[in-house]
């Protein structure tokens, strides 16, 4: 567990220094996996239709509902490594 957490923290640090900015879909996936890994299932109220960015983030995070923290961390690590 501690090894996975260290790898996750390293991936988070690496995500801030990617050579190219990922496309919006990939950025949403990075955000959603991070939130699922650190906060668990999305229990927040869905933003209103005028908040397009907030809704996109909410939908992306909600798409990982039921994914364990460890699985989300591993998927995040794999995604960041594929972008590096």
C-alpha positions in Angstrom: 0.0 0.0 0.0 2.7 2.5 0.9 4.5 1.7 -2.3 1.4 2.5 -4.4 0.9 5.7 -2.5 4.5 6.8 -3.1 4.1 5.9 -6.8 0.8 7.9 -6.9 2.4 10.9 -5.3 5.3 10.8 -7.8 2.8 10.6 -10.7 0.9 13.6 -9.3 4.2 15.5 -9.3 5.0 14.3 -12.8 1.6 15.4 -14.0 2.6 19.0 -13.4 5.6 18.8 -15.7 4.4 16.9 -18.7 6.1 18.0 -21.9 2.8 18.6 -23.7 -0.5 19.7 -22.4 -3.0 16.8 -22.7 -6.3 17.2 -24.6 -9.4 18.1 -22.6 -10.7 14.6 -22.4 -7.4 13.3 -21.0 -7.3 16.2 -18.5 -10.8 15.3 -17.3 -9.7 11.7 -16.9 -6.6 12.8 -14.9 -8.9 15.0 -12.7 -11.5 12.2 -12.2 -8.9 9.6 -11.3 -7.2 11.9 -8.8 -10.5 12.8 -7.1 -11.5 9.1 -7.0 -8.2 8.1 -5.5 -8.1 10.9 -2.9 -11.8 11.5 -2.1 -13.6 8.3 -3.1 -17.0 8.3 -4.8 -18.5 11.6 -5.9 -21.1 12.6 -3.3 -21.3 16.3 -4.4 -24.3 17.9 -5.9 -24.2 18.0 -9.7 -23.5 21.6 -10.9 -26.2 23.5 -12.9 -26.3 23.4 -16.7 -24.7 26.9 -16.9 -21.5 25.6 -15.3 -20.3 23.5 -18.2 -16.8 23.0 -16.8 -18.1 22.0 -13.4 -20.5 19.6 -15.0 -17.8 18.0 -17.2 -15.6 17.5 -14.1 -18.5 16.1 -12.1 -19.5 13.7 -14.9 -15.9 12.5 -15.3 -15.5 11.9 -11.6 -18.9 10.2 -11.3 -17.9 7.9 -14.1 -15.4 6.2 -11.7 -18.0 5.6 -9.0 -17.4 2.3 -7.3 -13.7 2.2 -8.3 -11.5 1.6 -5.2 -8.9 4.1 -4.2 -6.1 1.7 -5.0 -7.5 1.0 -8.5 -7.9 4.7 -9.2 -4.3 5.3 -8.0 -3.0 2.6 -10.3 -5.0 3.9 -13.3 -3.7 7.4 -12.6 -0.1 6.2 -12.4 -0.5 4.3 -15.7 -2.1 7.3 -17.4 0.6 9.7 -16.4 3.3 7.3 -17.3 1.7 6.9 -20.8 1.8 10.7 -21.2 5.4 11.1 -20.0 
